[in-house]
Amino acid sequence: EVQLQASGGGLVQAGGSLRLSCTVSGITFGDYAIAWFRQAPGKEREGVGCMSPGDGGTYFPHSEKGRFTISSDNVKNVVYLQMNSLKPEDTAVYYCAAVRSYIVGECIYGSSLGYDNWGQGTQVTVSS
């Protein structure tokens, strides 16, 4: 059984940093694409980045590129989302998700469709 658990959210001032963790069980990292999504009140869920299977390549939308990074600890089975230079508009519930994939070097963050394994969210609040 695939299980994901996101943690590490909290309250931070604008310009600050947070590192979210996604603890994963029941998968082999190299066989899954893992993505981070967020959803603010009244808004649609949006992707903020993903890690591709096989090579661990990471991909981000333009708005997050340079501020967010994704890394993994394959021994601890944890995927991290490091968020720097946080803005009030980054306030949202953040989720990690995974989907089995054999396409090395590719992952999708533009849509949550297709991701069939989700963790519970963790709240990130950025104050101005």
C-alpha atoms as a printed R data frame, in Angstrom:
    type eleno elety resid chain resno       x      y       z
1   ATOM     1    CA   GLU     A     1   0.000  0.000   0.000
2   ATOM     2    CA   VAL     A     2   1.340  3.383  -1.021
3   ATOM     3    CA   GLN     A     3   1.228  5.972   1.719
4   ATOM     4    CA   LEU     A     4   2.418  9.559   1.733
5   ATOM     5    CA   GLN     A     5   2.499 11.930   4.677
6   ATOM     6    CA   ALA     A     6   3.325 15.606   4.307
7   ATOM     7    CA   SER     A     7   4.624 17.623   7.228
8   ATOM     8    CA   GLY     A     8   6.627 20.703   8.062
9   ATOM     9    CA   GLY     A     9   4.104 23.432   7.407
10  ATOM    10    CA   GLY     A    10   3.719 26.422   9.653
11  ATOM    11    CA   LEU     A    11   3.629 30.183   9.920
12  ATOM    12    CA   VAL     A    12   6.488 32.170   8.429
13  ATOM    13    CA   GLN     A    13   7.064 35.810   7.575
14  ATOM    14    CA   ALA     A    14   7.351 36.943   3.992
15  ATOM    15    CA   GLY     A    15  10.879 36.415   2.744
16  ATOM    16    CA   GLY     A    16  11.398 33.446   5.026
17  ATOM    17    CA   SER     A    17  11.900 29.771   4.280
18  ATOM    18    CA   LEU     A    18  10.241 26.479   5.086
19  ATOM    19    CA   ARG     A    19  11.096 22.894   4.267
20  ATOM    20    CA   LEU     A    20   8.240 20.486   3.815
21  ATOM    21    CA   SER     A    21   8.729 16.754   4.065
22  ATOM    22    CA   CYS     A    22   6.816 13.981   2.341
23  ATOM    23    CA   THR     A    23   7.430 10.631   3.978
24  ATOM    24    CA   VAL     A    24   6.650  7.845   1.551
25  ATOM    25    CA   SER     A    25   6.127  4.137   2.090
26  ATOM    26    CA   GLY     A    26   5.149  1.289  -0.167
27  ATOM    27    CA   ILE     A    27   7.048  2.471  -3.227
28  ATOM    28    CA   THR     A    28  10.462  2.370  -4.816
29  ATOM    29    CA   PHE     A    29  11.475  5.967  -5.519
30  ATOM    30    CA   GLY     A    30  12.874  5.201  -8.905
31  ATOM    31    CA   ASP     A    31   9.520  3.872 -10.103
32  ATOM    32    CA   TYR     A    32   7.366  6.865  -9.194
33  ATOM    33    CA   ALA     A    33   6.992 10.479 -10.151
34  ATOM    34    CA   ILE     A    34   6.413 12.591  -7.054
35  ATOM    35    CA   ALA     A    35   4.905 16.047  -7.131
36  ATOM    36    CA   TRP     A    36   3.976 18.829  -4.778
37  ATOM    37    CA   PHE     A    37   0.691 20.675  -5.138
38  ATOM    38    CA   ARG     A    38  -0.970 23.410  -3.167
39  ATOM    39    CA   GLN     A    39  -4.463 24.718  -2.770
40  ATOM    40    CA   ALA     A    40  -5.411 28.085  -1.355
41  ATOM    41    CA   PRO     A    41  -8.940 28.842  -0.149
42  ATOM    42    CA   GLY     A    42 -11.237 29.458  -3.080
43  ATOM    43    CA   LYS     A    43  -8.595 28.525  -5.624
44  ATOM    44    CA   GLU     A    44  -7.880 25.468  -7.700
45  ATOM    45    CA   ARG     A    45  -5.150 23.070  -6.788
46  ATOM    46    CA   GLU     A    46  -1.908 23.957  -8.551
47  ATOM    47    CA   GLY     A    47   1.389 22.184  -8.953
48  ATOM    48    CA   VAL     A    48   4.559 23.728  -7.572
49  ATOM    49    CA   GLY     A    49   7.065 21.151  -8.736
50  ATOM    50    CA   CYS     A    50   7.794 17.495  -9.332
51  ATOM    51    CA   MET     A    51  10.548 14.900  -9.287
52  ATOM    52    CA   SER     A    52  10.843 12.472 -12.154
53  ATOM    53    CA   PRO     A    53  11.381  8.739 -11.738
54  ATOM    54    CA   GLY     A    54  14.693  7.137 -12.492
55  ATOM    55    CA   ASP     A    55  16.967 10.174 -12.559
56  ATOM    56    CA   GLY     A    56  15.376 12.314  -9.844
57  ATOM    57    CA   GLY     A    57  15.220 15.303 -12.123
58  ATOM    58    CA   THR     A    58  13.147 18.177 -10.805
59  ATOM    59    CA   TYR     A    59  10.854 20.548 -12.640
60  ATOM    60    CA   PHE     A    60   9.064 23.698 -11.559
61  ATOM    61    CA   PRO     A    61   6.646 26.207 -12.972
62  ATOM    62    CA   HIS     A    62   8.164 29.570 -13.797
63  ATOM    63    CA   SER     A    63   6.753 31.250 -10.710
64  ATOM    64    CA   GLU     A    64   8.514 28.805  -8.373
65  ATOM    65    CA   LYS     A    65  11.735 28.292 -10.297
66  ATOM    66    CA   GLY     A    66  14.644 29.620  -8.284
67  ATOM    67    CA   ARG     A    67  12.636 29.792  -5.068
68  ATOM    68    CA   PHE     A    68  11.575 26.176  -4.608
69  ATOM    69    CA   THR     A    69  13.713 23.059  -4.806
70  ATOM    70    CA   ILE     A    70  12.863 19.374  -4.449
71  ATOM    71    CA   SER     A    71  15.232 16.774  -3.118
72  ATOM    72    CA   SER     A    72  14.975 13.292  -1.713
73  ATOM    73    CA   ASP     A    73  16.567 11.078   0.862
74  ATOM    74    CA   ASN     A    74  16.214  7.620  -0.609
75  ATOM    75    CA   VAL     A    75  17.354  5.964   2.598
76  ATOM    76    CA   LYS     A    76  14.735  7.672   4.724
77  ATOM    77    CA   ASN     A    77  12.142  7.593   1.902
78  ATOM    78    CA   VAL     A    78  11.479 11.296   2.221
79  ATOM    79    CA   VAL     A    79  10.975 13.906  -0.472
80  ATOM    80    CA   TYR     A    80  11.585 17.506   0.546
81  ATOM    81    CA   LEU     A    81  10.185 20.741  -0.786
82  ATOM    82    CA   GLN     A    82  12.478 23.595   0.174
83  ATOM    83    CA   MET     A    83  10.718 26.921  -0.170
84  ATOM    84    CA   ASN     A    84  12.678 30.153  -0.005
85  ATOM    85    CA   SER     A    85  11.745 33.812  -0.422
86  ATOM    86    CA   LEU     A    86   8.199 32.996   0.559
87  ATOM    87    CA   LYS     A    87   5.415 35.383  -0.350
88  ATOM    88    CA   PRO     A    88   1.944 35.817   1.161
89  ATOM    89    CA   GLU     A    89   0.509 34.350  -2.042
90  ATOM    90    CA   ASP     A    90   2.320 31.092  -1.239
91  ATOM    91    CA   THR     A    91  -0.147 30.598   1.605
92  ATOM    92    CA   ALA     A    92  -1.990 27.330   0.989
93  ATOM    93    CA   VAL     A    93  -2.365 23.742   2.021
94  ATOM    94    CA   TYR     A    94   0.486 21.812   0.447
95  ATOM    95    CA   TYR     A    95   0.142 18.196  -0.681
96  ATOM    96    CA   CYS     A    96   2.545 15.598  -2.000
97  ATOM    97    CA   ALA     A    97   1.388 13.054  -4.544
98  ATOM    98    CA   ALA     A    98   2.862 10.112  -6.406
99  ATOM    99    CA   VAL     A    99   2.137  8.106  -9.526
100 ATOM   100    CA   ARG     A   100   3.882  5.056 -10.879
101 ATOM   101    CA   SER     A   101   5.817  5.963 -13.992
102 ATOM   102    CA   TYR     A   102   8.495  4.391 -16.155
103 ATOM   103    CA   ILE     A   103   9.313  7.543 -18.075
104 ATOM   104    CA   VAL     A   104  12.735  8.561 -16.880
105 ATOM   105    CA   GLY     A   105  13.319 12.272 -16.792
106 ATOM   106    CA   GLU     A   106   9.727 13.348 -17.021
107 ATOM   107    CA   CYS     A   107   7.051 14.356 -14.565
108 ATOM   108    CA   ILE     A   108   3.995 16.551 -14.662
109 ATOM   109    CA   TYR     A   109   3.216 19.362 -12.254
110 ATOM   110    CA   GLY     A   110   0.703 21.159 -14.430
111 ATOM   111    CA   SER     A   111  -2.144 18.865 -13.504
112 ATOM   112    CA   SER     A   112  -3.053 16.746 -10.532
113 ATOM   113    CA   LEU     A   113  -4.909 14.330 -12.773
114 ATOM   114    CA   GLY     A   114  -3.083 11.058 -12.990
115 ATOM   115    CA   TYR     A   115  -1.598 11.264  -9.524
116 ATOM   116    CA   ASP     A   116  -3.365  8.474  -7.709
117 ATOM   117    CA   ASN     A   117  -1.602  8.515  -4.373
118 ATOM   118    CA   TRP     A   118  -1.946 11.514  -2.084
119 ATOM   119    CA   GLY     A   119  -0.854 12.479   1.362
120 ATOM   120    CA   GLN     A   120  -2.811 14.674   3.705
121 ATOM   121    CA   GLY     A   121  -1.968 18.339   3.377
122 ATOM   122    CA   THR     A   122   0.150 20.558   5.537
123 ATOM   123    CA   GLN     A   123  -0.756 24.217   6.029
124 ATOM   124    CA   VAL     A   124   1.718 26.910   5.045
125 ATOM   125    CA   THR     A   125   0.880 30.462   6.056
126 ATOM   126    CA   VAL     A   126   3.069 33.364   4.985
127 ATOM   127    CA   SER     A   127   2.440 36.639   6.773
128 ATOM   128    CA   SER     A   128   3.193 40.006   5.215
